[in-house]
């Protein structure tokens, strides 16, 4: 089995299990895509955590063994793109990457696409594709938005490896913890996300997708006309939040 999937308290845990390096071929990516589609459709689930088995690899990215056997660089990796969720259309729920080891190539690109990242203190992040005659396609687009341009270029084109502490210093991960505390940290973060209203989170994700490329004034105009934004501010949950605050109790979110 390539994936282990379990859920508890509104949190979906997805574990890639493909020894020795948790590399992902097209079939595994499609399986991940189906898993994240079910996550998106299930109203009882609010947050997903993605990690890998073992202490060495989060994921080595695209399975070069499959590539050597003829799998195309542009194979069908599923509706959500490589890794199951990065290109899933209209995603309304956040994904936490819990990086348990090396995030290499496409594994690093999956991390870049996550909404939150927690890393074990021994984790490393790098993109070897240019040295293999390939191209870090998603990394070329995403990494310069996460790191200073000259650092991103060094990773993309000169093989620089980043430690977990460097990623934290650059603001590209939320937390670095000892390996044994990784899932505990990810679950703690998921619990804090679950304390927020689901429609508000869906609106934030939608607005980020729709405005990140725009000047502030244009982005604000898009925001005010955005359907997810209007749904959130006019929802029953928008009334429940202030009521719960006034009554000094936790809010009871309904997602409507």
C-alpha positions in Angstrom: 0.0 0.0 0.0 1.4 3.4 -1.0 -0.7 5.5 1.4 -1.9 5.2 5.0 -4.9 7.3 5.7 -6.7 7.9 9.0 -8.9 10.6 10.4 -9.6 11.8 14.0 -11.3 15.0 15.4 -11.8 16.5 11.9 -8.2 16.0 10.9 -7.1 13.7 8.0 -3.7 12.2 8.2 -2.1 11.0 4.9 1.2 9.1 5.1 3.2 8.3 2.0 4.7 4.8 2.5 6.9 3.8 -0.5 10.3 2.6 0.7 13.1 3.5 0.4 12.5 7.2 -0.3 8.8 7.7 -0.4 9.1 8.6 -4.1 5.8 9.1 -5.9 4.9 7.6 -9.3 1.9 8.6 -11.3 -0.3 5.8 -9.8 0.5 7.0 -6.3 -0.1 10.6 -7.2 -3.5 9.7 -8.6 -4.3 7.8 -5.4 -3.3 10.9 -3.4 -5.5 13.0 -5.6 -8.5 10.7 -4.9 -7.8 10.9 -1.2 -7.7 14.7 -1.2 -10.9 14.9 -3.3 -12.6 12.8 -0.6 -11.1 15.0 2.0 -12.5 18.1 0.2 -16.0 16.5 -0.1 -16.3 15.3 3.5 -17.8 18.1 5.7 -16.6 16.3 8.9 -12.9 16.9 7.9 -11.4 20.3 8.3 -7.6 20.0 7.9 -5.2 17.5 6.3 -1.7 16.6 7.4 0.6 15.0 4.8 3.8 13.3 5.9 6.1 10.3 5.0 7.1 7.1 6.7 10.5 6.8 8.4 13.0 9.3 9.6 15.0 9.8 6.3 12.6 11.0 3.6 9.5 13.1 3.5 9.5 12.3 -0.2 12.2 12.0 -2.9 9.7 13.4 -5.4 9.0 11.8 -8.7 9.9 8.2 -8.8 12.9 8.1 -11.2 12.6 4.3 -11.3 9.2 4.7 -12.9 10.7 7.4 -15.2 13.4 4.9 -16.2 10.7 2.4 -17.0 9.0 4.9 -19.4 6.7 7.0 -17.2 6.6 10.4 -18.8 7.5 13.7 -17.1 4.1 14.8 -18.2 2.2 11.7 -17.1 -1.3 11.9 -15.7 -0.6 12.6 -12.0 -4.3 13.1 -11.2 -6.8 15.9 -10.7 -4.8 17.6 -8.0 -1.5 17.4 -9.9 1.7 15.8 -8.5 1.1 15.0 -4.9 -2.6 15.0 -4.9 -3.5 18.5 -3.7 -1.3 21.3 -5.2 -3.5 21.8 -8.2 -6.8 20.6 -6.8 -9.4 23.1 -8.2 -11.1 25.4 -5.8 -9.6 23.7 -2.7 -11.4 25.1 0.5 -9.5 23.2 3.2 -5.9 23.7 4.4 -3.1 21.1 4.1 -0.2 20.9 6.6 3.0 19.3 5.4 4.8 17.6 8.3 8.3 17.2 6.9 9.9 14.2 8.6 13.1 14.1 6.5 14.5 15.0 3.1 12.1 16.9 0.8 13.6 16.4 -2.6 12.5 17.5 -6.0 8.8 17.0 -6.3 8.7 16.3 -2.6 10.0 19.8 -2.0 7.4 21.2 -4.5 4.6 19.5 -2.5 5.9 21.2 0.6 5.9 24.6 -1.3 2.2 24.0 -2.2 1.1 23.3 1.4 -0.7 26.0 3.4 1.4 25.3 6.6 4.7 23.5 7.1 6.2 22.0 10.2 9.6 20.3 9.9 11.7 17.9 11.9 15.0 19.5 12.9 17.0 17.2 10.7 14.9 17.8 7.6 16.5 19.2 4.4 15.0 20.7 1.3 16.5 20.7 -2.2 15.8 20.5 -6.0 18.2 18.3 -8.0 16.3 18.4 -11.3 18.6 20.8 -13.2 21.6 18.5 -12.4 19.6 15.6 -13.8 18.7 17.3 -17.1 15.2 17.8 -15.9 13.3 20.9 -14.7 11.8 21.8 -11.3 8.7 23.0 -13.0 6.4 23.9 -10.0 9.5 24.8 -8.0 10.5 27.4 -10.6 7.1 29.1 -10.2 6.7 28.7 -6.4 10.1 29.0 -4.8 10.9 32.6 -5.8 7.6 33.5 -4.0 8.8 31.9 -0.8 12.5 32.8 -0.7 14.7 35.8 -1.6 15.3 35.5 -5.4 19.0 34.9 -5.2 18.5 32.1 -2.6 15.8 30.6 -4.7 18.0 30.7 -7.8 20.8 29.0 -5.9 18.4 26.2 -4.9 16.9 25.9 -8.4 20.1 26.1 -10.5 23.1 25.4 -8.3 21.8 22.6 -6.1 21.8 24.4 -2.7 20.3 22.4 0.1 18.4 24.2 2.8 18.2 23.0 6.4 15.0 23.2 8.5 16.5 26.1 10.5 17.3 28.0 7.3 13.7 27.4 6.0 12.4 28.8 9.4 14.7 31.8 9.1 13.4 32.6 5.6 9.8 32.2 6.9 9.1 29.2 4.7 8.1 26.9 7.6 5.9 27.5 10.6 7.9 25.5 13.1 11.0 23.3 13.5 10.8 20.6 16.2 12.6 17.4 17.2 11.6 14.5 15.0 9.7 12.7 17.8 7.4 15.8 18.3 6.6 16.3 14.6 3.1 14.9 14.4 2.3 16.3 17.8 3.2 19.8 16.5 1.2 19.2 13.3 -1.8 18.1 15.2 -1.6 21.0 17.6 -1.5 23.4 14.6 -4.5 21.5 13.0 -6.4 22.0 16.3 -5.8 25.7 16.2 -7.0 25.9 12.5 -10.1 23.9 13.4 -10.9 26.6 16.0 -11.5 29.0 13.1 -14.7 29.1 11.1 -14.6 26.8 8.0 -16.3 29.3 5.7 -13.8 32.0 6.7 -10.9 29.6 6.0 -12.4 28.7 2.6 -12.7 32.4 1.8 -9.1 33.1 2.7 -7.8 30.3 0.5 -10.0 31.4 -2.4 -8.9 35.1 -2.0 -5.3 34.2 -1.8 -5.6 32.3 -5.1 -7.5 35.2 -6.8 -5.5 38.2 -5.5 -1.9 37.3 -4.9 -0.9 38.7 -8.3 -2.8 41.9 -8.0 -2.0 45.4 -6.7 -3.7 46.1 -3.3 -6.5 48.3 -4.6 -7.4 45.8 -7.3 -7.2 42.9 -4.8 -9.6 44.7 -2.5 -12.1 45.2 -5.3 -11.9 41.5 -6.1 -12.3 40.7 -2.4 -15.6 42.6 -2.1 -17.1 40.9 -5.1 -15.8 37.4 -4.2 -18.5 34.8 -3.6 -16.6 32.9 -0.9 -16.1 36.2 1.0 -19.8 37.2 0.7 -20.8 33.7 1.8 -18.6 33.9 4.9 -19.6 37.4 6.1 -23.3 36.7 5.6 -23.3 33.2 7.2 -24.8 31.9 10.4 -21.2 31.4 11.6 -20.5 35.1 11.2 -23.2 35.7 13.8 -22.1 32.8 16.0 -18.6 34.1 16.4 -19.4 37.4 18.1 -22.2 35.7 20.1 -19.7 33.1 21.4 -17.2 35.8 22.3 -19.8 37.8 24.2 -21.0 34.7 26.0 -17.4 33.6 26.8 -17.8 30.2 25.2 -16.2 28.3 22.3 -18.1 28.9 19.0 -20.1 26.1 17.5 -19.4 26.3 13.8 -21.9 25.0 11.4 -20.2 25.8 8.1 -23.2 27.8 6.9 
